[in-house]
Amino acid sequence: MMTTPSPNSYAGYRFPAAVISHAVWLYFRFPLSLRMVEEMLAARGIIVSHETVRQWGLNFGQSFANRIRRRLQAPGDKWHLDEVVISIAGRKRWLWRAVDQHGVVLDILVQSRRDTAAAKRLLRKLLKKQGWVPRVMITDKLASYAAAKRSIMPGVEHRRHKGLNNRAENSHQPTRRRERIMKRFKSAGQAQRFLAAHDQIANLFRRPANTNAADHRRNQGQAFLIWAGITGLAAAA
């Protein structure tokens, strides 16, 4: 059954659901700054400040992402895990990310360390969110993954080879683009909140590899139908 926001979700907002959901979609779907979204809306005669767009992203982004997660098909049985360094307020932090074999982002976690404890936190978060254990876990040769797997998921096959993990490494590229547009994240909390919503919205509109034009248009149409459902636009139509 499709879950849609209550009509009261938009209560108290001066702009209608169609405008708010479109602004949130633009901000999380494309590498745009808040001021770019403000200008794109202004070109359509919608005068709204970039600060309002920011508040819409905070208030609606994660709830939309949660609904997308519930609507999408179950992920694949191979989990690719990887970590990349990001700079936040002049300090080094580690962004841990897990994707399946199809490139669907399963979850992300911003942490201060790159050690076994951090790897365990990621695995526990994944198991809690996914609700099941993968058949295979694929990582680079960081020893922390092996130690965490032995403790958290001892029965799972673990493949450790840098060349096998290109899918997870490539999944960091959109984050790098957003870092540049946003002039880096201001805090670990901001990075966690933004990327948790960003990655799930990207999952919905992701174009799988080797998809022909007809299949892409069909998948894109289905994605927009799901978006209309989870943002309440379908109910308002």
PASEBA-1860 file (N, C-alpha, C; in nm, 3 decimals):
! residues 237
1> MMTTPSPN> 0.085/-0.120/0.000/0.000/0.000/0.000/0.088/0.124/0.000 ~ 0.056/0.222/-0.085/0.137/0.343/-0.095/0.117/0.431/0.027 ~ 0.227/0.475/0.084/0.222/0.566/0.198/0.241/0.707/0.148 ~ 0.146/0.796/0.173/0.159/0.934/0.130/0.153/1.024/0.252 ~ 0.215/1.143/0.241/0.211/1.234/0.353/0.068/1.278/0.382 ~ 0.039/1.299/0.507/-0.090/1.357/0.544/-0.100/1.496/0.484 ~ -0.224/1.539/0.446/-0.240/1.676/0.399/-0.185/1.777/0.498 ~ -0.186/1.742/0.627/-0.135/1.834/0.728/0.017/1.847/0.725
9> SYAGYRFP> 0.087/1.758/0.648/0.232/1.767/0.638/0.276/1.903/0.587 ~ 0.195/1.963/0.502/0.229/2.092/0.443/0.154/2.207/0.510 ~ 0.082/2.176/0.618/0.007/2.280/0.687/0.101/2.386/0.742 ~ 0.062/2.510/0.726/0.142/2.621/0.777/0.243/2.674/0.678 ~ 0.256/2.610/0.562/0.350/2.656/0.460/0.276/2.744/0.359 ~ 0.340/2.854/0.321/0.277/2.949/0.230/0.268/2.895/0.089 ~ 0.362/2.806/0.052/0.364/2.752/-0.083/0.299/2.614/-0.086 ~ 0.241/2.578/-0.201/0.174/2.447/-0.211/0.274/2.331/-0.218
17> AAVISHAV> 0.221/2.211/-0.203/0.304/2.091/-0.203/0.384/2.076/-0.331 ~ 0.326/2.114/-0.444/0.395/2.098/-0.573/0.524/2.180/-0.577 ~ 0.520/2.301/-0.522/0.639/2.387/-0.522/0.743/2.334/-0.424 ~ 0.699/2.299/-0.305/0.793/2.251/-0.203/0.861/2.122/-0.248 ~ 0.783/2.026/-0.296/0.842/1.899/-0.338/0.934/1.917/-0.458 ~ 0.901/2.008/-0.548/0.988/2.033/-0.664/1.120/2.094/-0.620 ~ 1.116/2.187/-0.526/1.239/2.249/-0.477/1.327/2.146/-0.406 ~ 1.265/2.061/-0.325/1.341/1.956/-0.256/1.403/1.860/-0.356
25> WLYFRFPL> 1.327/1.824/-0.459/1.378/1.734/-0.563/1.497/1.796/-0.635 ~ 1.487/1.922/-0.673/1.598/1.989/-0.740/1.724/1.989/-0.653 ~ 1.708/2.023/-0.526/1.823/2.040/-0.437/1.896/1.909/-0.412 ~ 1.820/1.802/-0.389/1.884/1.675/-0.358/1.920/1.594/-0.482 ~ 1.851/1.616/-0.591/1.872/1.533/-0.710/1.991/1.580/-0.793 ~ 2.017/1.710/-0.795/2.120/1.766/-0.884/2.224/1.843/-0.802 ~ 2.345/1.856/-0.855/2.450/1.931/-0.783/2.427/2.082/-0.792 ~ 2.325/2.128/-0.720/2.286/2.269/-0.721/2.302/2.328/-0.582
33> SLRMVEEM> 2.344/2.452/-0.578/2.346/2.523/-0.451/2.206/2.572/-0.418 ~ 2.187/2.614/-0.294/2.056/2.667/-0.254/2.020/2.790/-0.338 ~ 2.119/2.874/-0.366/2.092/2.995/-0.446/2.058/2.959/-0.591 ~ 2.116/2.850/-0.642/2.080/2.805/-0.777/1.935/2.761/-0.782 ~ 1.892/2.687/-0.680/1.752/2.644/-0.674/1.661/2.765/-0.664 ~ 1.699/2.862/-0.582/1.622/2.986/-0.569/1.604/3.052/-0.705 ~ 1.712/3.058/-0.784/1.706/3.125/-0.914/1.622/3.044/-1.014 ~ 1.631/2.912/-1.008/1.552/2.830/-1.099/1.403/2.844/-1.070
41> LAARGIIV> 1.368/2.854/-0.943/1.228/2.877/-0.908/1.184/3.016/-0.952 ~ 1.272/3.115/-0.935/1.238/3.252/-0.976/1.211/3.260/-1.125 ~ 1.283/3.179/-1.205/1.262/3.178/-1.350/1.122/3.130/-1.385 ~ 1.059/3.058/-1.293/0.923/3.009/-1.314/0.821/3.097/-1.241 ~ 0.866/3.212/-1.193/0.776/3.305/-1.126/0.750/3.273/-0.980 ~ 0.831/3.186/-0.921/0.813/3.148/-0.781/0.923/3.217/-0.700 ~ 0.887/3.316/-0.624/0.984/3.396/-0.550/0.996/3.341/-0.408 ~ 1.109/3.279/-0.382/1.133/3.218/-0.252/1.282/3.231/-0.222
49> SHETVRQW> 1.319/3.251/-0.096/1.459/3.271/-0.061/1.532/3.138/-0.051 ~ 1.664/3.145/-0.066/1.744/3.022/-0.054/1.736/2.964/0.087 ~ 1.715/3.049/0.188/1.701/3.000/0.325/1.573/2.918/0.339 ~ 1.467/2.960/0.271/1.343/2.882/0.274/1.364/2.746/0.209 ~ 1.437/2.743/0.098/1.468/2.616/0.032/1.546/2.525/0.128 ~ 1.639/2.584/0.202/1.718/2.507/0.298/1.627/2.445/0.405 ~ 1.533/2.524/0.455/1.441/2.473/0.556/1.351/2.363/0.500 ~ 1.308/2.378/0.376/1.228/2.272/0.314/1.309/2.143/0.306
57> GLNFGQSF> 1.437/2.155/0.269/1.522/2.037/0.262/1.535/1.968/0.397 ~ 1.551/2.048/0.503/1.562/1.992/0.638/1.433/1.926/0.683 ~ 1.321/1.990/0.653/1.192/1.943/0.704/1.134/1.826/0.625 ~ 1.167/1.818/0.497/1.103/1.717/0.414/1.200/1.614/0.354 ~ 1.326/1.649/0.339/1.420/1.562/0.269/1.428/1.422/0.327 ~ 1.448/1.411/0.458/1.464/1.280/0.518/1.335/1.199/0.518 ~ 1.222/1.266/0.539/1.095/1.191/0.539/1.065/1.138/0.399 ~ 1.095/1.217/0.296/1.078/1.167/0.159/1.172/1.048/0.135
65> ANRIRRRL> 1.297/1.060/0.181/1.395/0.952/0.162/1.351/0.824/0.232 ~ 1.295/0.836/0.352/1.248/0.718/0.425/1.136/0.647/0.350 ~ 1.046/0.724/0.290/0.938/0.664/0.214/0.991/0.597/0.087 ~ 1.091/0.658/0.024/1.152/0.596/-0.094/1.213/0.462/-0.056 ~ 1.284/0.458/0.055/1.348/0.334/0.098/1.245/0.221/0.112 ~ 1.128/0.254/0.163/1.024/0.152/0.181/0.961/0.109/0.049 ~ 0.964/0.196/-0.051/0.900/0.166/-0.178/0.988/0.089/-0.275 ~ 1.118/0.108/-0.268/1.208/0.045/-0.364/1.218/-0.105/-0.341
73> QAPGDKWH> 1.256/-0.176/-0.445/1.274/-0.320/-0.434/1.385/-0.354/-0.336 ~ 1.380/-0.475/-0.283/1.485/-0.519/-0.192/1.620/-0.514/-0.263 ~ 1.727/-0.472/-0.193/1.859/-0.463/-0.257/1.917/-0.599/-0.287 ~ 2.027/-0.600/-0.363/2.093/-0.724/-0.397/2.162/-0.788/-0.278 ~ 2.214/-0.909/-0.300/2.272/-0.985/-0.190/2.424/-0.968/-0.176 ~ 2.481/-0.876/-0.254/2.623/-0.844/-0.241/2.636/-0.700/-0.192 ~ 2.705/-0.683/-0.081/2.726/-0.549/-0.027/2.869/-0.506/-0.053 ~ 2.884/-0.393/-0.121/3.015/-0.332/-0.144/3.032/-0.220/-0.042
81> LDEVVISI> 3.137/-0.224/0.038/3.162/-0.124/0.142/3.290/-0.048/0.111 ~ 3.286/0.081/0.136/3.406/0.162/0.112/3.400/0.285/0.201 ~ 3.513/0.346/0.223/3.521/0.467/0.304/3.609/0.570/0.232 ~ 3.575/0.696/0.248/3.650/0.803/0.183/3.664/0.918/0.281 ~ 3.776/0.987/0.274/3.799/1.098/0.366/3.729/1.223/0.314 ~ 3.667/1.298/0.405/3.608/1.427/0.372/3.654/1.528/0.477 ~ 3.662/1.654/0.436/3.704/1.760/0.527/3.581/1.836/0.574 ~ 3.564/1.844/0.706/3.450/1.914/0.765/3.504/2.012/0.868
89> AGRKRWLW> 3.480/2.140/0.842/3.527/2.246/0.933/3.677/2.232/0.959 ~ 3.751/2.197/0.856/3.896/2.188/0.867/3.947/2.061/0.934 ~ 3.858/1.968/0.964/3.898/1.844/1.029/3.866/1.724/0.940 ~ 3.951/1.623/0.946/3.931/1.504/0.864/3.825/1.414/0.924 ~ 3.730/1.375/0.842/3.627/1.279/0.880/3.620/1.171/0.773 ~ 3.557/1.059/0.809/3.547/0.948/0.716/3.401/0.922/0.682 ~ 3.373/0.918/0.553/3.240/0.886/0.504/3.239/0.739/0.461 ~ 3.166/0.657/0.535/3.153/0.514/0.505/3.024/0.494/0.426
97> RAVDQHGV> 3.032/0.416/0.320/2.914/0.395/0.235/2.904/0.249/0.195 ~ 2.782/0.199/0.184/2.756/0.062/0.137/2.659/0.069/0.020 ~ 2.692/-0.003/-0.088/2.604/-0.014/-0.204/2.590/-0.163/-0.238 ~ 2.483/-0.196/-0.312/2.470/-0.334/-0.356/2.535/-0.350/-0.494 ~ 2.524/-0.470/-0.552/2.592/-0.497/-0.678/2.533/-0.420/-0.796 ~ 2.414/-0.360/-0.776/2.351/-0.282/-0.882/2.381/-0.132/-0.869 ~ 2.452/-0.094/-0.765/2.485/0.048/-0.744/2.387/0.121/-0.657 ~ 2.289/0.051/-0.600/2.192/0.114/-0.510/2.260/0.141/-0.376
105> VLDILVQS> 2.254/0.264/-0.330/2.316/0.299/-0.202/2.230/0.244/-0.089 ~ 2.291/0.163/-0.003/2.219/0.103/0.109/2.217/0.196/0.229 ~ 2.331/0.256/0.261/2.337/0.347/0.375/2.472/0.417/0.377 ~ 2.479/0.525/0.453/2.605/0.599/0.473/2.620/0.629/0.621 ~ 2.743/0.653/0.661/2.770/0.687/0.801/2.895/0.774/0.807 ~ 2.882/0.894/0.860/2.995/0.984/0.878/3.055/0.959/1.015 ~ 3.187/0.930/1.020/3.253/0.896/1.145/3.389/0.966/1.155 ~ 3.439/0.975/1.276/3.565/1.044/1.298/3.685/0.953/1.280
113> RRDTAAAK> 3.662/0.821/1.277/3.774/0.728/1.268/3.757/0.628/1.154 ~ 3.868/0.566/1.121/3.873/0.463/1.017/3.932/0.338/1.082 ~ 3.854/0.277/1.171/3.905/0.163/1.247/3.797/0.057/1.261 ~ 3.826/-0.047/1.337/3.733/-0.158/1.352/3.602/-0.115/1.417 ~ 3.611/-0.028/1.518/3.489/0.018/1.585/3.398/0.090/1.486 ~ 3.457/0.171/1.398/3.378/0.242/1.298/3.315/0.144/1.199 ~ 3.392/0.044/1.156/3.339/-0.057/1.064/3.225/-0.135/1.129 ~ 3.237/-0.165/1.258/3.129/-0.235/1.328/3.003/-0.150/1.333
121> RLLRKLLK> 3.018/-0.021/1.359/2.900/0.066/1.363/2.828/0.066/1.229 ~ 2.906/0.069/1.119/2.844/0.066/0.987/2.769/-0.065/0.965 ~ 2.830/-0.178/0.998/2.765/-0.307/0.977/2.638/-0.320/1.060 ~ 2.644/-0.276/1.185/2.524/-0.283/1.271/2.411/-0.197/1.213 ~ 2.446/-0.079/1.165/2.346/0.010/1.106/2.285/-0.053/0.981 ~ 2.369/-0.114/0.899/2.319/-0.179/0.778/2.224/-0.294/0.811 ~ 2.264/-0.379/0.906/2.180/-0.492/0.942/2.046/-0.447/1.000 ~ 2.049/-0.341/1.078/1.925/-0.289/1.137/1.833/-0.234/1.029
129> KQGWVPRV> 1.891/-0.159/0.933/1.809/-0.098/0.828/1.760/-0.201/0.728 ~ 1.847/-0.294/0.686/1.811/-0.390/0.583/1.730/-0.506/0.638 ~ 1.757/-0.545/0.762/1.682/-0.653/0.823/1.723/-0.792/0.782 ~ 1.834/-0.805/0.712/1.882/-0.937/0.671/2.032/-0.929/0.643 ~ 2.094/-1.047/0.633/2.239/-1.059/0.615/2.270/-1.084/0.468 ~ 2.371/-1.019/0.411/2.403/-1.041/0.269/2.471/-1.177/0.248 ~ 2.476/-1.218/0.123/2.547/-1.340/0.088/2.697/-1.315/0.080 ~ 2.736/-1.197/0.028/2.877/-1.163/0.008/2.900/-1.019/0.051
137> MITDKLAS> 3.013/-0.994/0.115/3.057/-0.859/0.147/3.188/-0.833/0.074 ~ 3.196/-0.724/-0.002/3.313/-0.692/-0.081/3.373/-0.560/-0.032 ~ 3.501/-0.561/-0.001/3.569/-0.442/0.050/3.709/-0.432/-0.010 ~ 3.776/-0.321/0.022/3.918/-0.313/-0.009/3.994/-0.390/0.099 ~ 4.123/-0.371/0.108/4.203/-0.453/0.199/4.219/-0.395/0.339 ~ 4.138/-0.295/0.373/4.142/-0.240/0.508/4.110/-0.350/0.609 ~ 4.202/-0.374/0.703/4.186/-0.485/0.798/4.065/-0.468/0.888 ~ 4.020/-0.345/0.908/3.906/-0.321/0.998/3.779/-0.392/0.949
145> YAAAKRSI> 3.762/-0.404/0.818/3.644/-0.472/0.766/3.642/-0.619/0.808 ~ 3.756/-0.684/0.793/3.763/-0.827/0.827/3.735/-0.848/0.975 ~ 3.792/-0.763/1.061/3.770/-0.777/1.204/3.625/-0.753/1.240 ~ 3.563/-0.652/1.179/3.423/-0.622/1.207/3.332/-0.735/1.157 ~ 3.362/-0.788/1.040/3.280/-0.897/0.985/3.284/-1.022/1.074 ~ 3.404/-1.055/1.123/3.416/-1.172/1.210/3.330/-1.159/1.334 ~ 3.315/-1.038/1.381/3.237/-1.014/1.503/3.088/-1.002/1.476 ~ 3.049/-0.934/1.367/2.909/-0.900/1.342/2.840/-1.001/1.250
153> MPGVEHRR> 2.909/-1.045/1.143/2.848/-1.134/1.044/2.947/-1.246/1.009 ~ 2.979/-1.334/1.101/3.086/-1.432/1.078/3.060/-1.529/0.964 ~ 2.935/-1.554/0.929/2.906/-1.652/0.826/2.905/-1.597/0.684 ~ 2.925/-1.467/0.668/2.917/-1.405/0.537/3.050/-1.418/0.463 ~ 3.044/-1.450/0.335/3.165/-1.455/0.253/3.223/-1.315/0.237 ~ 3.353/-1.303/0.255/3.419/-1.172/0.248/3.524/-1.175/0.138 ~ 3.507/-1.090/0.038/3.604/-1.078/-0.070/3.678/-0.945/-0.054 ~ 3.810/-0.953/-0.045/3.892/-0.833/-0.020/3.986/-0.813/-0.137
161> HKGLNNRA> 3.952/-0.714/-0.218/4.037/-0.683/-0.333/3.997/-0.546/-0.385 ~ 4.091/-0.457/-0.402/4.061/-0.320/-0.443/3.991/-0.316/-0.578 ~ 4.035/-0.402/-0.670/3.976/-0.402/-0.803/3.831/-0.446/-0.807 ~ 3.787/-0.522/-0.707/3.649/-0.569/-0.702/3.553/-0.464/-0.651 ~ 3.608/-0.356/-0.593/3.523/-0.262/-0.520/3.502/-0.130/-0.593 ~ 3.516/-0.131/-0.725/3.498/-0.007/-0.801/3.358/0.049/-0.787 ~ 3.259/-0.039/-0.771/3.121/0.009/-0.761/3.103/0.099/-0.639 ~ 3.159/0.058/-0.525/3.148/0.141/-0.404/3.230/0.268/-0.418
169> ENSHQPTR> 3.351/0.256/-0.475/3.436/0.374/-0.491/3.371/0.476/-0.583 ~ 3.308/0.429/-0.691/3.242/0.521/-0.784/3.122/0.590/-0.721 ~ 3.061/0.525/-0.622/2.942/0.584/-0.559/2.975/0.709/-0.480 ~ 3.104/0.734/-0.454/3.143/0.856/-0.381/3.146/0.979/-0.473 ~ 3.145/0.960/-0.604/3.162/1.073/-0.695/3.055/1.180/-0.681 ~ 2.925/1.144/-0.670/2.824/1.249/-0.649/2.848/1.329/-0.521 ~ 2.900/1.264/-0.417/2.930/1.336/-0.293/3.039/1.438/-0.315 ~ 3.140/1.403/-0.392/3.249/1.497/-0.421/3.195/1.618/-0.497
177> RRERIMKR> 3.103/1.596/-0.589/3.045/1.708/-0.662/2.966/1.799/-0.569 ~ 2.891/1.739/-0.476/2.813/1.820/-0.383/2.903/1.897/-0.288 ~ 3.013/1.835/-0.246/3.109/1.905/-0.161/3.156/2.035/-0.225 ~ 3.187/2.027/-0.354/3.236/2.147/-0.424/3.128/2.254/-0.432 ~ 3.006/2.213/-0.468/2.897/2.309/-0.481/2.864/2.374/-0.346 ~ 2.864/2.294/-0.240/2.827/2.343/-0.107/2.946/2.406/-0.034 ~ 3.062/2.408/-0.099/3.186/2.459/-0.037/3.214/2.386/0.094 ~ 3.199/2.256/0.084/3.223/2.160/0.192/3.112/2.163/0.297
185> FKSAGQAQ> 3.101/2.051/0.364/2.999/2.040/0.468/3.043/2.117/0.592 ~ 2.945/2.172/0.663/2.976/2.257/0.778/2.993/2.178/0.907 ~ 2.932/2.059/0.914/2.943/1.975/1.033/2.918/1.831/0.994 ~ 2.958/1.739/1.083/2.933/1.597/1.056/2.782/1.569/1.052 ~ 2.707/1.636/1.138/2.563/1.617/1.140/2.498/1.663/1.010 ~ 2.544/1.778/0.959/2.489/1.827/0.832/2.519/1.729/0.719 ~ 2.642/1.679/0.714/2.680/1.583/0.611/2.595/1.457/0.619 ~ 2.576/1.406/0.741/2.496/1.284/0.760/2.353/1.307/0.715
193> RFLAAHDQ> 2.293/1.418/0.756/2.153/1.445/0.720/2.137/1.463/0.570 ~ 2.225/1.543/0.510/2.212/1.571/0.368/2.231/1.444/0.285 ~ 2.339/1.371/0.311/2.372/1.255/0.227/2.273/1.140/0.247 ~ 2.218/1.127/0.368/2.118/1.021/0.391/1.996/1.043/0.303 ~ 1.955/1.169/0.285/1.842/1.199/0.197/1.885/1.197/0.051 ~ 1.999/1.257/0.022/2.049/1.266/-0.115/2.061/1.129/-0.181 ~ 2.119/1.033/-0.110/2.146/0.903/-0.170/2.018/0.825/-0.198 ~ 1.918/0.835/-0.111/1.794/0.763/-0.134/1.715/0.823/-0.251
201> IANLFRRP> 1.715/0.956/-0.263/1.648/1.020/-0.377/1.721/0.985/-0.505 ~ 1.854/0.980/-0.500/1.931/0.938/-0.617/1.900/0.794/-0.654 ~ 1.879/0.707/-0.555/1.843/0.568/-0.583/1.715/0.560/-0.667 ~ 1.617/0.642/-0.631/1.488/0.637/-0.701/1.503/0.673/-0.848 ~ 1.586/0.772/-0.878/1.599/0.821/-1.016/1.725/0.768/-1.085 ~ 1.789/0.670/-1.025/1.912/0.613/-1.082/1.883/0.544/-1.214 ~ 1.974/0.563/-1.310/1.963/0.492/-1.438/2.060/0.375/-1.438 ~ 2.012/0.251/-1.434/2.102/0.136/-1.433/2.189/0.132/-1.559
209> ANTNAADH> 2.304/0.070/-1.547/2.393/0.056/-1.660/2.328/-0.028/-1.769 ~ 2.364/0.003/-1.893/2.317/-0.072/-2.010/2.166/-0.069/-2.027 ~ 2.105/0.041/-1.986/1.961/0.058/-2.004/1.934/0.131/-2.135 ~ 1.848/0.074/-2.220/1.819/0.143/-2.346/1.722/0.258/-2.323 ~ 1.701/0.338/-2.427/1.621/0.460/-2.412/1.477/0.430/-2.372 ~ 1.419/0.326/-2.431/1.278/0.295/-2.401/1.263/0.251/-2.256 ~ 1.353/0.165/-2.210/1.347/0.122/-2.070/1.373/0.238/-1.975 ~ 1.465/0.326/-2.013/1.494/0.442/-1.928/1.372/0.531/-1.914
217> RRNQGQAF> 1.302/0.557/-2.023/1.183/0.642/-2.015/1.075/0.577/-1.930 ~ 1.060/0.445/-1.944/0.961/0.374/-1.863/0.999/0.378/-1.715 ~ 1.125/0.353/-1.684/1.171/0.357/-1.545/1.160/0.497/-1.486 ~ 1.192/0.597/-1.570/1.184/0.735/-1.522/1.040/0.774/-1.492 ~ 0.949/0.730/-1.579/0.808/0.759/-1.554/0.760/0.695/-1.426 ~ 0.803/0.571/-1.400/0.767/0.503/-1.277/0.825/0.575/-1.156 ~ 0.948/0.625/-1.170/1.011/0.697/-1.060/0.933/0.824/-1.025 ~ 0.887/0.895/-1.127/0.810/1.017/-1.100/0.674/0.984/-1.039
225> LIWAGITG> 0.617/0.870/-1.075/0.491/0.829/-1.011/0.514/0.801/-0.862 ~ 0.623/0.732/-0.831/0.657/0.705/-0.691/0.682/0.835/-0.617 ~ 0.755/0.927/-0.681/0.782/1.057/-0.618/0.652/1.131/-0.588 ~ 0.560/1.129/-0.683/0.431/1.196/-0.661/0.357/1.131/-0.544 ~ 0.371/0.999/-0.532/0.304/0.930/-0.422/0.363/0.962/-0.287 ~ 0.497/0.958/-0.278/0.559/0.977/-0.146/0.557/1.124/-0.102 ~ 0.543/1.218/-0.196/0.537/1.359/-0.158/0.394/1.410/-0.142 ~ 0.298/1.325/-0.170/0.158/1.365/-0.154/0.098/1.430/-0.274
233> LAAAA> 0.172/1.443/-0.385/0.118/1.509/-0.504/0.010/1.424/-0.571 ~ 0.025/1.291/-0.564/-0.073/1.203/-0.626/-0.209/1.219/-0.558 ~ -0.207/1.233/-0.426/-0.333/1.248/-0.352/-0.398/1.384/-0.379 ~ -0.310/1.485/-0.408/-0.363/1.619/-0.430/-0.414/1.639/-0.572 ~ -0.375/1.548/-0.664/-0.411/1.565/-0.805/-0.561/1.542/-0.826
END
